[in-house]
Amino acid sequence: MQIQINTDNNVDSGPELTRLVEEEIGTALAPFVDRITRVDVHLGDEGAGKKGEGDMRCMLEARPAGHEPVTVTQHASTTGEAIRGASHKLHSLLESMFGRLDDRQPGGGTIRGPQ
């Protein structure tokens, strides 16, 4: 799974940010690492450097192998909070998506029992 980080001009994109992004996304998406080809991370400060609640935005776009990309967005006060929140949202979305897909596979069960 490849992680691509994109930031606007108001977000410092140094090695500390790269480490944080890779750690948070790697942990949250570990169960799906073989099913995702790439994750695009888009970070931005919507308050253009001003202090305020919910100014930091993290948008994650995951590209599951053989499927359309899926996206989630999280707004928070800090970059770290935005990344963590978006990672958790993406984990939940992928867990739901892959769970439904796995249930459709031949031999997969349903709420009515095995097929």
TIMI-2910 file (N, C-alpha, C, CB; in pm, 1 decimal, decimal comma, always signed):
<rs>
+----------+----------+----------+----------+----------+----------+----------+----------+----------+----------+----------+----------+------+
!      n_x !      n_y !      n_z !     ca_x !     ca_y !     ca_z !      c_x !      c_y !      c_z !     cb_x !     cb_y !     cb_z ! resn !
+----------+----------+----------+----------+----------+----------+----------+----------+----------+----------+----------+----------+------+
!    +84,5 !   -117,3 !     +0,0 !     +0,0 !     +0,0 !     +0,0 !    +89,1 !   +123,7 !     +0,0 !    -96,2 !     -0,3 !   +121,8 !  Met !
!    +69,5 !   +205,1 !    -99,3 !   +146,6 !   +328,9 !   -112,7 !    +67,4 !   +444,0 !    -50,1 !   +179,1 !   +358,9 !   -263,1 !  Gln !
!   +137,4 !   +534,4 !    +20,6 !    +74,4 !   +652,3 !    +80,1 !   +133,0 !   +776,0 !    +14,6 !    +94,8 !   +656,1 !   +235,1 !  Ile !
!    +46,6 !   +858,2 !    -45,1 !    +86,4 !   +981,9 !   -112,3 !    +32,7 !  +1098,7 !    -30,0 !    +33,0 !   +987,2 !   -260,6 !  Gln !
!   +121,4 !  +1190,1 !    +13,7 !    +81,2 !  +1302,8 !    +97,9 !    +83,7 !  +1431,4 !    +17,2 !   +173,1 !  +1315,1 !   +221,2 !  Ile !
!    -27,8 !  +1504,7 !    +21,5 !    -40,2 !  +1634,0 !    -45,2 !    -83,5 !  +1737,3 !    +58,6 !   -142,0 !  +1627,3 !   -164,4 !  Asn !
!    -17,1 !  +1853,7 !    +61,1 !    -53,5 !  +1958,8 !   +155,6 !    -71,8 !  +2090,7 !    +82,4 !    +53,1 !  +1972,9 !   +265,5 !  Thr !
!   -146,9 !  +2181,8 !   +146,1 !   -155,1 !  +2315,7 !    +89,7 !    -37,7 !  +2397,5 !   +144,2 !   -292,7 !  +2383,6 !   +123,7 !  Asp !
!    -29,6 !  +2523,3 !   +106,6 !    +83,9 !  +2607,8 !   +145,4 !    +86,5 !  +2640,6 !   +294,1 !    +81,3 !  +2735,9 !    +66,7 !  Asn !
!    -21,9 !  +2615,4 !   +366,5 !    -30,4 !  +2650,8 !   +507,9 !     +2,6 !  +2535,2 !   +602,0 !   -167,8 !  +2701,6 !   +538,4 !  Asn !
!    +36,6 !  +2419,5 !   +547,5 !    +68,2 !  +2301,7 !   +629,1 !   +214,4 !  +2264,9 !   +607,7 !    -25,1 !  +2181,1 !   +593,5 !  Val !
!   +289,5 !  +2254,3 !   +718,2 !   +430,6 !  +2216,2 !   +711,8 !   +440,6 !  +2067,7 !   +677,7 !   +503,2 !  +2247,1 !   +846,4 !  Asp !
!   +502,2 !  +2037,1 !   +564,6 !   +508,2 !  +1897,8 !   +517,8 !   +645,5 !  +1835,8 !   +540,8 !   +472,9 !  +1890,4 !   +369,4 !  Ser !
!   +695,6 !  +1846,4 !   +662,3 !   +826,8 !  +1792,3 !   +694,2 !   +822,5 !  +1645,2 !   +731,0 !   +887,9 !  +1870,0 !   +806,4 !  Gly !
!   +937,0 !  +1592,1 !   +773,8 !   +946,4 !  +1449,5 !   +808,1 !   +857,6 !  +1409,7 !   +926,2 !  +1090,0 !  +1414,3 !   +839,8 !  Pro !
!   +832,2 !  +1503,1 !  +1017,6 !   +745,4 !  +1473,3 !  +1132,4 !   +602,2 !  +1444,9 !  +1085,5 !   +746,3 !  +1591,2 !  +1233,3 !  Glu !
!   +554,7 !  +1522,8 !   +990,2 !   +420,8 !  +1500,9 !   +935,3 !   +415,3 !  +1367,8 !   +860,5 !   +380,6 !  +1617,0 !   +841,5 !  Leu !
!   +517,1 !  +1338,7 !   +783,1 !   +522,5 !  +1212,7 !   +708,7 !   +517,7 !  +1094,2 !   +804,2 !   +649,7 !  +1206,1 !   +622,0 !  Thr !
!   +593,6 !  +1100,7 !   +912,6 !   +594,7 !   +993,2 !  +1012,0 !   +456,0 !   +975,6 !  +1074,2 !   +699,1 !  +1022,5 !  +1121,9 !  Arg !
!   +393,4 !  +1087,7 !  +1112,2 !   +260,7 !  +1082,5 !  +1173,7 !   +157,7 !  +1020,7 !  +1078,8 !   +216,0 !  +1223,3 !  +1215,3 !  Leu !
!   +157,8 !  +1065,5 !   +954,3 !    +62,6 !  +1013,9 !   +855,2 !    +83,6 !   +864,2 !   +833,6 !    +77,0 !  +1089,6 !   +721,2 !  Val !
!   +207,2 !   +822,9 !   +810,5 !   +234,7 !   +681,2 !   +784,8 !   +199,6 !   +593,9 !   +904,6 !   +381,1 !   +661,9 !   +748,4 !  Glu !
!   +225,6 !   +644,1 !  +1025,4 !   +195,1 !   +567,8 !  +1146,3 !    +44,2 !   +553,0 !  +1165,1 !   +257,4 !   +635,5 !  +1269,3 !  Glu !
!    -28,9 !   +663,8 !  +1156,8 !   -173,8 !   +660,1 !  +1179,0 !   -245,6 !   +577,4 !  +1072,7 !   -230,4 !   +801,7 !  +1180,9 !  Glu !
!   -213,8 !   +602,2 !   +947,0 !   -281,2 !   +531,2 !   +838,7 !   -238,4 !   +384,9 !   +835,7 !   -251,4 !   +598,1 !   +703,5 !  Ile !
!   -110,5 !   +358,7 !   +858,1 !    -62,5 !   +220,8 !   +861,1 !   -131,4 !   +138,0 !   +967,5 !    +86,2 !   +218,3 !   +883,7 !  Gly !
!   -151,3 !   +197,1 !  +1085,5 !   -218,5 !   +126,9 !  +1194,8 !   -366,7 !   +106,4 !  +1164,4 !   -202,1 !   +204,4 !  +1325,9 !  Thr !
!   -433,6 !   +213,1 !  +1121,4 !   -578,2 !   +205,8 !  +1097,6 !   -614,0 !   +112,1 !   +982,6 !   -633,0 !   +344,2 !  +1068,8 !  Ala !
!   -529,2 !   +108,1 !   +880,7 !   -562,4 !    +29,9 !   +761,4 !   -486,8 !   -102,4 !   +752,1 !   -534,4 !   +111,5 !   +638,6 !  Leu !
!   -417,8 !   -142,4 !   +858,5 !   -341,8 !   -267,7 !   +858,1 !   -424,7 !   -388,9 !   +814,4 !   -285,4 !   -293,0 !   +995,9 !  Ala !
!   -551,4 !   -401,0 !   +856,5 !   -628,5 !   -518,1 !   +813,4 !   -655,9 !   -523,3 !   +662,5 !   -759,1 !   -521,0 !   +886,9 !  Pro !
!   -638,5 !   -410,7 !   +594,1 !   -673,6 !   -403,5 !   +452,4 !   -552,5 !   -383,5 !   +362,6 !   -771,7 !   -291,8 !   +429,7 !  Phe !
!   -432,5 !   -396,2 !   +415,8 !   -311,2 !   -360,7 !   +341,9 !   -299,0 !   -436,8 !   +209,7 !   -188,8 !   -387,7 !   +427,8 !  Val !
!   -347,0 !   -558,9 !   +203,0 !   -339,1 !   -637,2 !    +79,2 !   -450,4 !   -604,2 !    -19,7 !   -343,5 !   -784,3 !   +111,6 !  Asp !
!   -547,8 !   -526,2 !    +24,6 !   -662,9 !   -496,5 !    -60,6 !   -665,5 !   -351,6 !   -109,5 !   -790,3 !   -526,5 !    +14,2 !  Arg !
!   -568,1 !   -271,6 !    -67,2 !   -561,8 !   -130,4 !   -105,9 !   -431,2 !   -106,3 !   -180,4 !   -572,9 !    -36,5 !    +18,9 !  Ile !
!   -439,7 !    -41,1 !   -295,6 !   -318,2 !    -13,0 !   -372,1 !   -253,9 !   +117,9 !   -329,9 !   -349,2 !     -9,2 !   -520,5 !  Thr !
!   -336,9 !   +218,8 !   -297,6 !   -280,6 !   +349,5 !   -263,5 !   -379,2 !   +427,6 !   -177,8 !   -244,9 !   +429,2 !   -391,1 !  Arg !
!   -322,9 !   +514,7 !    -92,3 !   -402,8 !   +609,6 !    -15,0 !   -346,1 !   +748,1 !    -41,6 !   -401,8 !   +575,4 !   +139,2 !  Val !
!   -430,8 !   +838,6 !    -89,5 !   -391,9 !   +978,2 !   -108,7 !   -438,5 !  +1057,1 !    +12,4 !   -452,1 !  +1037,2 !   -240,9 !  Asp !
!   -346,8 !  +1133,9 !    +71,0 !   -375,8 !  +1215,5 !   +188,0 !   -369,7 !  +1361,3 !   +145,2 !   -275,8 !  +1186,0 !   +305,2 !  Val !
!   -477,7 !  +1434,6 !   +166,4 !   -482,8 !  +1576,9 !   +132,8 !   -504,9 !  +1654,0 !   +262,5 !   -596,3 !  +1607,9 !    +27,6 !  His !
!   -404,6 !  +1733,9 !   +301,6 !   -412,0 !  +1811,6 !   +424,8 !   -419,0 !  +1959,5 !   +391,8 !   -291,2 !  +1782,3 !   +515,9 !  Leu !
!   -505,8 !  +2031,0 !   +462,4 !   -516,9 !  +2173,6 !   +438,0 !   -560,5 !  +2248,7 !   +561,7 !   -612,9 !  +2199,8 !   +325,9 !  Gly !
!   -520,1 !  +2374,5 !   +568,3 !   -561,1 !  +2465,0 !   +675,4 !   -663,6 !  +2560,0 !   +615,5 !   -437,9 !  +2543,4 !   +737,4 !  Asp !
!   -791,2 !  +2532,6 !   +639,4 !   -897,4 !  +2611,6 !   +578,3 !   -908,7 !  +2750,6 !   +638,0 !  -1028,5 !  +2540,3 !   +592,1 !  Glu !
!   -846,0 !  +2773,0 !   +753,8 !   -844,7 !  +2905,5 !   +814,9 !   -725,1 !  +2987,0 !   +770,5 !   -845,3 !  +2893,8 !   +965,3 !  Gly !
!   -648,0 !  +2935,9 !   +676,6 !   -529,8 !  +3004,2 !   +620,9 !   -436,1 !  +3055,0 !   +729,7 !   -573,3 !  +3120,9 !   +532,7 !  Ala !
!   -404,7 !  +2967,8 !   +825,0 !   -308,3 !  +3002,9 !   +927,8 !   -368,3 !  +3065,9 !  +1051,7 !   -208,6 !  +3094,3 !   +871,5 !  Gly !
!   -495,2 !  +3103,8 !  +1049,7 !   -560,2 !  +3163,2 !  +1166,4 !   -597,1 !  +3052,6 !  +1264,3 !   -686,3 !  +3244,9 !  +1125,2 !  Lys !
!   -599,4 !  +3086,1 !  +1391,4 !   -638,8 !  +2988,9 !  +1493,0 !   -790,3 !  +2981,2 !  +1498,5 !   -580,8 !  +3026,4 !  +1631,8 !  Lys !
!   -842,5 !  +2859,9 !  +1507,5 !   -986,4 !  +2841,8 !  +1516,9 !  -1021,6 !  +2695,0 !  +1523,3 !  -1056,5 !  +2907,4 !  +1399,3 !  Gly !
!  -1143,5 !  +2668,2 !  +1564,9 !  -1191,4 !  +2531,2 !  +1576,1 !  -1219,4 !  +2472,6 !  +1438,3 !  -1317,4 !  +2525,3 !  +1663,0 !  Glu !
!  -1171,4 !  +2352,8 !  +1414,9 !  -1203,3 !  +2281,1 !  +1292,8 !  -1142,1 !  +2336,9 !  +1166,3 !  -1347,0 !  +2277,3 !  +1276,6 !  Gly !
!  -1031,5 !  +2409,1 !  +1178,4 !   -968,8 !  +2467,8 !  +1059,7 !   -888,8 !  +2366,6 !   +978,4 !   -878,6 !  +2581,3 !  +1100,6 !  Asp !
!   -834,2 !  +2265,5 !  +1044,7 !   -751,9 !  +2167,5 !   +974,4 !   -842,2 !  +2062,2 !   +909,4 !   -650,3 !  +2100,6 !  +1071,6 !  Met !
!   -812,1 !  +2031,4 !   +783,8 !   -890,8 !  +1933,7 !   +708,9 !   -798,9 !  +1822,9 !   +659,9 !   -964,6 !  +2000,7 !   +589,6 !  Arg !
!   -844,0 !  +1700,0 !   +677,6 !   -773,3 !  +1583,9 !   +624,0 !   -872,7 !  +1505,0 !   +539,9 !   -711,6 !  +1494,8 !   +738,7 !  Cys !
!   -841,3 !  +1492,1 !   +412,5 !   -923,7 !  +1412,5 !   +321,7 !   -839,4 !  +1293,6 !   +278,2 !   -973,3 !  +1497,2 !   +197,4 !  Met !
!   -892,1 !  +1174,0 !   +298,3 !   -823,7 !  +1051,4 !   +258,7 !   -899,6 !   +987,0 !   +144,1 !   -810,9 !   +953,4 !   +378,1 !  Leu !
!   -826,5 !   +948,2 !    +42,6 !   -884,4 !   +876,7 !    -71,4 !   -811,7 !   +743,6 !    -83,6 !   -873,4 !   +960,5 !   -204,8 !  Glu !
!   -884,9 !   +635,4 !    -58,9 !   -827,4 !   +501,1 !    -68,7 !   -867,5 !   +440,1 !   -201,7 !   -873,8 !   +410,8 !    +49,5 !  Ala !
!   -774,2 !   +365,4 !   -259,3 !   -799,3 !   +298,9 !   -387,2 !   -793,5 !   +147,4 !   -366,5 !   -695,8 !   +344,3 !   -495,6 !  Arg !
!   -909,7 !    +88,1 !   -336,4 !   -913,4 !    -57,3 !   -322,0 !   -890,4 !   -124,5 !   -456,9 !  -1048,0 !   -102,6 !   -261,9 !  Pro !
!   -813,1 !   -230,2 !   -457,8 !   -782,8 !   -303,0 !   -581,8 !   -912,1 !   -352,4 !   -646,0 !   -687,4 !   -422,4 !   -553,9 !  Ala !
!   -931,9 !   -315,1 !   -772,1 !  -1047,2 !   -361,0 !   -847,1 !  -1177,4 !   -288,9 !   -818,3 !  -1066,2 !   -502,2 !   -822,0 !  Gly !
!  -1172,7 !   -179,6 !   -742,1 !  -1294,2 !   -106,6 !   -705,6 !  -1272,4 !    +43,1 !   -723,1 !  -1335,5 !   -138,3 !   -560,1 !  His !
!  -1381,6 !   +117,8 !   -720,6 !  -1374,7 !   +263,2 !   -729,4 !  -1312,4 !   +319,9 !   -601,4 !  -1515,9 !   +323,5 !   -753,0 !  Glu !
!  -1242,5 !   +433,4 !   -611,3 !  -1186,2 !   +497,1 !   -492,3 !  -1296,5 !   +539,5 !   -395,1 !  -1101,2 !   +618,9 !   -532,0 !  Pro !
!  -1262,6 !   +540,8 !   -266,7 !  -1353,8 !   +588,2 !   -162,2 !  -1283,9 !   +699,4 !    -85,3 !  -1396,8 !   +471,7 !    -66,1 !  Val !
!  -1361,9 !   +797,5 !    -37,8 !  -1302,9 !   +911,0 !    +32,9 !  -1375,3 !   +938,3 !   +164,1 !  -1305,8 !  +1035,7 !    -55,1 !  Thr !
!  -1299,2 !   +994,5 !   +258,0 !  -1353,7 !  +1045,4 !   +383,7 !  -1285,0 !  +1177,8 !   +413,8 !  -1333,7 !   +942,8 !   +501,3 !  Val !
!  -1352,1 !  +1262,7 !   +491,0 !  -1295,8 !  +1391,8 !   +529,9 !  -1318,2 !  +1413,1 !   +678,2 !  -1358,5 !  +1507,4 !   +448,1 !  Thr !
!  -1219,1 !  +1472,0 !   +744,8 !  -1228,9 !  +1504,8 !   +886,9 !  -1176,9 !  +1645,5 !   +909,1 !  -1150,4 !  +1403,0 !   +973,6 !  Gln !
!  -1252,8 !  +1726,8 !   +982,2 !  -1208,3 !  +1859,9 !  +1022,8 !  -1175,8 !  +1854,4 !  +1171,8 !  -1317,5 !  +1969,3 !   +991,9 !  His !
!  -1068,6 !  +1921,8 !  +1212,8 !  -1028,3 !  +1922,2 !  +1353,3 !   -945,0 !  +2046,5 !  +1382,5 !   -948,7 !  +1794,1 !  +1388,4 !  Ala !
!   -911,1 !  +2064,7 !  +1509,0 !   -831,8 !  +2180,4 !  +1550,9 !   -684,7 !  +2165,8 !  +1516,5 !   -846,6 !  +2202,2 !  +1699,2 !  Ser !
!   -635,4 !  +2041,3 !  +1513,6 !   -494,1 !  +2018,2 !  +1483,7 !   -480,8 !  +1918,9 !  +1368,4 !   -419,1 !  +1966,3 !  +1609,1 !  Thr !
!   -364,3 !  +1920,2 !  +1307,7 !   -337,4 !  +1827,5 !  +1198,0 !   -345,4 !  +1683,1 !  +1246,3 !   -199,3 !  +1855,4 !  +1136,5 !  Thr !
!   -286,7 !  +1654,5 !  +1361,6 !   -287,6 !  +1518,5 !  +1415,7 !   -428,0 !  +1466,8 !  +1440,7 !   -208,8 !  +1513,3 !  +1543,8 !  Gly !
!   -513,7 !  +1552,1 !  +1499,1 !   -651,9 !  +1511,6 !  +1524,9 !   -726,4 !  +1485,4 !  +1394,1 !   -724,8 !  +1619,3 !  +1606,7 !  Glu !
!   -702,3 !  +1568,3 !  +1294,2 !   -768,2 !  +1550,4 !  +1164,4 !   -724,4 !  +1419,3 !  +1099,2 !   -737,0 !  +1669,2 !  +1071,1 !  Ala !
!   -595,3 !  +1388,8 !  +1106,3 !   -543,3 !  +1264,7 !  +1047,3 !   -600,0 !  +1143,2 !  +1120,2 !   -388,5 !  +1262,4 !  +1052,2 !  Ile !
!   -599,0 !  +1147,1 !  +1254,1 !   -652,3 !  +1035,1 !  +1332,4 !   -800,8 !  +1013,1 !  +1303,9 !   -630,8 !  +1059,9 !  +1482,4 !  Arg !
!   -877,8 !  +1121,2 !  +1303,4 !  -1021,6 !  +1109,6 !  +1278,3 !  -1051,7 !  +1054,1 !  +1140,3 !  -1088,1 !  +1244,2 !  +1294,2 !  Gly !
!   -981,1 !  +1104,1 !  +1039,3 !  -1002,5 !  +1055,8 !   +902,5 !   -960,3 !   +909,6 !   +889,5 !   -924,6 !  +1142,6 !   +801,7 !  Ala !
!   -851,5 !   +870,9 !   +956,1 !   -805,3 !   +731,3 !   +951,8 !   -910,3 !   +637,5 !  +1010,0 !   -672,7 !   +715,7 !  +1028,6 !  Ser !
!   -970,6 !   +677,5 !  +1122,9 !  -1074,9 !   +594,7 !  +1184,6 !  -1198,2 !   +585,7 !  +1094,6 !  -1114,1 !   +651,5 !  +1322,3 !  His !
!  -1235,7 !   +698,1 !  +1033,8 !  -1350,2 !   +696,2 !   +941,8 !  -1324,1 !   +603,5 !   +823,4 !  -1381,0 !   +838,3 !   +891,4 !  Lys !
!  -1202,7 !   +611,5 !   +768,0 !  -1169,8 !   +528,2 !   +652,5 !  -1167,4 !   +380,5 !   +691,0 !  -1034,2 !   +569,9 !   +593,2 !  Leu !
!  -1115,1 !   +349,8 !   +808,6 !  -1115,2 !   +211,4 !   +857,1 !  -1258,5 !   +158,1 !   +862,7 !  -1048,3 !   +202,0 !   +997,0 !  His !
!  -1348,9 !   +236,3 !   +921,2 !  -1488,8 !   +193,4 !   +932,9 !  -1553,5 !   +174,3 !   +796,4 !  -1568,5 !   +295,0 !  +1013,9 !  Ser !
!  -1527,3 !   +267,2 !   +705,0 !  -1583,6 !   +258,1 !   +570,4 !  -1534,9 !   +132,5 !   +498,1 !  -1547,2 !   +382,8 !   +489,1 !  Leu !
!  -1403,9 !   +106,8 !   +504,9 !  -1347,6 !     -9,9 !   +436,7 !  -1393,0 !   -140,4 !   +501,7 !  -1195,0 !     -2,3 !   +436,4 !  Leu !
!  -1403,6 !   -140,2 !   +633,4 !  -1451,4 !   -259,1 !   +704,1 !  -1593,1 !   -293,8 !   +658,8 !  -1447,6 !   -236,9 !   +857,4 !  Glu !
!  -1676,6 !   -192,6 !   +645,9 !  -1813,2 !   -213,2 !   +599,5 !  -1815,3 !   -258,1 !   +453,3 !  -1895,1 !    -84,8 !   +616,7 !  Ser !
!  -1738,4 !   -190,3 !   +369,4 !  -1735,8 !   -221,5 !   +226,7 !  -1685,3 !   -363,4 !   +201,0 !  -1648,3 !   -120,8 !   +152,5 !  Met !
!  -1570,9 !   -397,4 !   +258,7 !  -1514,6 !   -530,2 !   +236,2 !  -1599,6 !   -638,5 !   +301,7 !  -1371,7 !   -536,8 !   +289,3 !  Phe !
!  -1663,0 !   -606,5 !   +413,6 !  -1751,9 !   -702,7 !   +477,9 !  -1868,8 !   -738,9 !   +388,4 !  -1802,9 !   -647,8 !   +609,5 !  Gly !
!  -1929,1 !   -636,8 !   +325,5 !  -2040,2 !   -662,5 !   +233,4 !  -1992,5 !   -741,3 !   +111,9 !  -2104,9 !   -530,2 !   +188,7 !  Arg !
!  -1875,5 !   -704,4 !    +59,0 !  -1822,5 !   -775,9 !    -57,5 !  -1792,3 !   -921,1 !    -24,0 !  -1696,1 !   -707,0 !   -109,4 !  Leu !
!  -1734,1 !   -944,2 !    +93,2 !  -1701,6 !  -1080,9 !   +133,7 !  -1828,1 !  -1164,2 !   +152,5 !  -1619,4 !  -1080,1 !   +263,2 !  Asp !
!  -1936,3 !  -1100,7 !   +200,7 !  -2062,1 !  -1172,4 !   +219,4 !  -2123,4 !  -1214,8 !    +87,0 !  -2160,5 !  -1086,4 !   +296,2 !  Asp !
!  -2092,3 !  -1142,9 !    -20,2 !  -2147,6 !  -1174,9 !   -152,0 !  -2072,3 !  -1287,8 !   -221,4 !  -2145,9 !  -1051,7 !   -239,8 !  Arg !
!  -1955,6 !  -1322,8 !   -172,7 !  -1874,9 !  -1427,1 !   -235,4 !  -1946,0 !  -1561,0 !   -223,1 !  -1734,3 !  -1434,1 !   -171,4 !  Gln !
!  -1927,2 !  -1650,3 !   -320,3 !  -1988,5 !  -1783,0 !   -311,3 !  -1949,6 !  -1851,3 !   -180,6 !  -1946,9 !  -1870,2 !   -431,4 !  Pro !
!  -2048,1 !  -1906,3 !   -114,9 !  -2022,9 !  -1973,6 !    +11,6 !  -2028,0 !  -1879,7 !   +130,0 !  -1890,0 !  -2041,6 !     +7,7 !  Gly !
!  -2041,6 !  -1750,1 !   +103,0 !  -2050,2 !  -1652,8 !   +211,4 !  -2187,2 !  -1658,7 !   +275,9 !  -2021,2 !  -1511,1 !   +160,1 !  Gly !
!  -2192,4 !  -1636,9 !   +403,0 !  -2318,6 !  -1641,8 !   +473,6 !  -2394,0 !  -1510,3 !   +464,5 !  -2295,5 !  -1678,0 !   +617,6 !  Gly !
!  -2520,8 !  -1516,2 !   +502,1 !  -2603,6 !  -1396,9 !   +511,9 !  -2669,3 !  -1399,2 !   +648,4 !  -2710,3 !  -1389,9 !   +396,8 !  Thr !
!  -2754,3 !  -1301,6 !   +675,0 !  -2823,7 !  -1302,6 !   +803,5 !  -2921,9 !  -1418,9 !   +812,1 !  -2897,1 !  -1170,1 !   +825,3 !  Ile !
!  -2952,1 !  -1478,0 !   +699,0 !  -3043,6 !  -1591,9 !   +694,8 !  -2970,0 !  -1725,4 !   +703,8 !  -3126,2 !  -1587,5 !   +567,5 !  Arg !
!  -2838,9 !  -1720,3 !   +717,6 !  -2760,9 !  -1842,8 !   +729,7 !  -2671,4 !  -1864,9 !   +610,0 !  -2851,8 !  -1961,1 !   +747,4 !  Gly !
!  -2598,1 !  -1976,7 !   +607,2 !  -2506,8 !  -2005,9 !   +496,1 !  -2583,7 !  -2024,8 !   +365,7 !  -2423,3 !  -2131,4 !   +526,5 !  Pro !
!  -2516,0 !  -1995,2 !   +256,9 !  -2579,8 !  -2011,9 !   +125,5 !  -2552,9 !  -2149,1 !    +70,4 !  -2530,7 !  -1906,1 !    +27,1 !  Gln !
+----------+----------+----------+----------+----------+----------+----------+----------+----------+----------+----------+----------+------+
</rs>
